[in-house]
């Protein structure tokens, strides 16, 4: 383990981004629906998931569900690549002598999440703006054609400070997401491997069924924990005016009540559930594949 090759580390980090991009390509329509639901204020006539999807479909057909896909892929290759890759490296270092305690793994997940949140903030801004642009009046739209032109426009119009819009709430969300998703995935995975299921007397093995079950539990945990911060972050990033998280929180509580914090929970879970399952299953399989071809060499 001490001779862990540096190129293998880089490959595992790269595989994390690839696995996340594969998952995001499948679940992007749900991500778009979630962001649009969170952006809508109390004045919206109907903000249910089906109503938002119906409006999106009427906008320009099925193609509208993949609005902002380039920003989503950029986000996975920055935010997810950093948060998963750095967590794997920290976990590897802590495991050199003995298996790390759960508390240490959760702390590593928090640090890795913060790094990912900072790295992926510009892509998050582009994703939120591109997916919610059609909800704005024509004169208020950003009109980004793709993630790269959007990044150039963002820099030209708002400068480097524009790349940091919502950085605090985005980093907080990334920390919560990594702890509740990646950290809990390792926790659920280790727990299921150690203990037999009481009702069916079944013992999990390290295979697809284990990865599926642990990732689904992690997705439920992650969606619920991150929902309040996610809604506030989305509203800050979609706005062109200056708005602090506290001001957004107070205004939203006054206008919509406390349940605004779980606005978009259903599509968020419908997106994060499959996304988490696909991401971890793809990642576990890609790691096994890479390990096998490295061993053969």
N, C-alpha and C positions, 0 to 999 in steps of 0.2 A: 504493500500500500504506500510506503514511503517513496517509492520510485514512480509514483503516479505521473505519467508523462504529461507535459504541458500541452501538447497538441491534442491529447484526448480531452483535457479540461476544456479547451477552446471548442472542440467539436461538440461536447455535451451542452455547452452554452448555446452554440449555434443550433443544435437540435431542439433546444427549448423554444427558440424563436420560430423554427420551422413547424414544430408540433402545434404551437399556439396559432400560427397563421392558417394552418390546415383547418383547425377547429373553428376559427373566426370566419373563414370563408363559407362555412356551412350555416353558422348561427347568426350571421350579420343581419338578416331581416328582423330578428327579434331584438337585437341590439338597437337598431334604428327605431323600432316601435317603442322600446323602453325610453329612449332619449326624448322622443317626441311627446310621450305622455308626461315625462318629468318637466319638460319645458312649458307645457300648457298651464296657464294660470286658472284661477277660479272662474274667470269670465267665459271659458270655453264651454260650448253647448254640451258636448259629450267628449269625455276623455277616457272612455273605456278602451280596453285593448282592441276589441273587435272594431270599434268605431274608428280608431286611429288607423288600423290596418286597411279598413274600407276606404278611407280618404287617401291613403298612400297608393292603393291600387288604382283609384280613379285618377290620380295625378298623372301617371304615365305608364300604367300597366305594371307587370311584374318587374320591369327594369327599375322602378322606383324603390323597390325593396333593397336594392344594392347600391343606392346612393351613398357615397362616402366610403365605399369599400377600400379604396386606395389609402385613405386615412386610417382605416381599421388595420390594414396590413402593416402600415408604417408604425402604428401603435404597438402591434405585437412584436415587431422586430426591434423595438426600443424598450418599451415598458416591460413586457413579459419576458423578453430575452434577458434583461438585466435582473429582474426580480427572481426568476427561476434559476438562472445561471449562477448568480452570486450566492443564492441560498444553497444550491448544491455544493458549491465550493466550501462555504462555511461549514456545512454539515459534514463534508468529507474531512476537513481539518479537525473537527471536534470528535470524529469517529476513529482517529488514528490509534488511540490507546484502548478505548472502550466505548460502548454505545452511549451517546449523549443523553442526558436527562431531557424530559419533555419541556421543562422550563427553558433550557438552553436552546432547544430547537425553535421554540416560539419567539425567543429573543432574536435569534438569527433570522427568522422569517420577518420580524418587524424591521430589522435593519435593512434586509434585502428589499423589502417592500418600499421603504423610504427611498432607496437608491433608484428603484424602478419608477417610482412616482415622479422623481425629478427628471430622469432620463426621458420619460414618455409624455411629459406635460405638453410640449408643443403639438404632438400628434393627437393628444386628447382634445385640445382646443379645436383643431381642424376637424376631428371626428364629430364633435358636438355641433359645430357650426354647419358642416356640410349636411348632416342628417336632419337638422331642424330648420334649415334655411327656408324651405317652402312654407313654413308656418308664419313667416314674417311678411310684412307688406313689401311689395316689389322694391320700393326705394330704400328699404332697410336691409335687403339681402346682401350677403357677402359675395355670392356668385363664384365660389371657388370651383374650377373645373376638375381639379384633382389635387392630391395632397401636396405635390411639389409646387404647383403654381399657387396653391393656398398658403404654403409656407413663405414663399417669396412675397406675396401680397401682405401677409401678416407682418413680416419684417418691415416692409416699406411703409405701411400705414401706421403701425403701432410701435415699431422699433423693437429692441431686445426686450424691453419691459413687457411687450405684448406676449412674448413667449412664456412669461411667468404668471400670466393671468390665472387666478384660481390655484396657484401652486400649493398654498397651504392646505386647502381642503382636498386637493388632489393627492398630495403626499399623505395626508391623514387617512384618506380612503385606501390608498395603496398599502399603507401599513396594516390597516384593519383587514383588507382583502388578503394579503399574504399570510397574516396570522390565522385568519378564519378559514382560508381556503387551502393554501399550501401547507401551513403548519398543522392544521387539523387533518389534512389528508394523510400525512405521516403518522399522526396520532391514531387515527381510525385504522390505518393499515397495520400498524404495530399491534394495536389492541385486538384486532380480528385474527391476526396470526397467532397471538398468544392464547386466546381463550376460545373455547368451544361455544357455539350458539346454544343457549339453554333449551329452547323449545324443540328444535329439530335435531339437536345433538350432532351438529356439523362442525367440522374443523376446516377453516379456510387454508388454502395454499397460495403461494405467491404466483398467481396466474390472472387471467383476464377477469374472472368473476370477482376476485379480491380488489383489483384495480377499479372495476366498475362500481362496486358497493362503497368502497372508501371514498371515491371521487364524488358519488352522488350525495353522500352524507356531508362531505366538505362543501359542496355547492349549496346545500340548504343552509348550512351554517354561515357561509360567506354572504349569501344574498340578504339574509336577515340582519346581520351585523352591519353591513355596509350601506344598507338602503338609505338611512337618514343623511349620511354624508354625501352619498351619491346624488341625491336629489338637489342638495344645496350646491354641490360642485357643478352640476349640469346647468343650473340657473345662472350661476356666476359666469361660466364659460360662454353661454349662449348670448349673454348681454354685451353690448358695446360700451355701456356706461360703467363707471366705477361703482362697485358694490362689495361691501365687506360680508363675510360669512354670517356675522352676527346680525347685520341689518337684514339680510335675506331671510335668516331664520325667524327674526321677530315679525317681519312683514308677512311671511308665509303662515306663521302660527296665527296671526291676527286675522288674515283673510280666509284661511282654509282649515284651521284647526290642526291638532297634532297628527292626524292621519295623513297629512301631506307628506310626512317623512317616509311613508311606505307606498307612495304613488309610483306606479310602474313595477310593483313587486312581482306581479304575476309574469309579465313578459321578461322581467329581469331574471327570475328563476328559470323560466322556460328557455331563456338564452344561456344563463350561467350553468344550469344543470347539464344540458348536452355539451356545452363548451368545455366545462370542467372534465366531464367524462371523456370526451374526445381528446382533450389536451393531454390528460394524464395517460390515457391508453396509448395514444400516438407516441408520447414521450417515452413511456416504459418500453414500448416495442422498438422505437428508434434506438434507445440506449442498448437494448439487448442485441439488436442488429449490428450496431457499431462495435460493441464489445466482442461479438462473435467474429467479425471480419478482422478486428485488430488482433484477436487471439490467433486466428489462422495465419496471420502474417508472422 
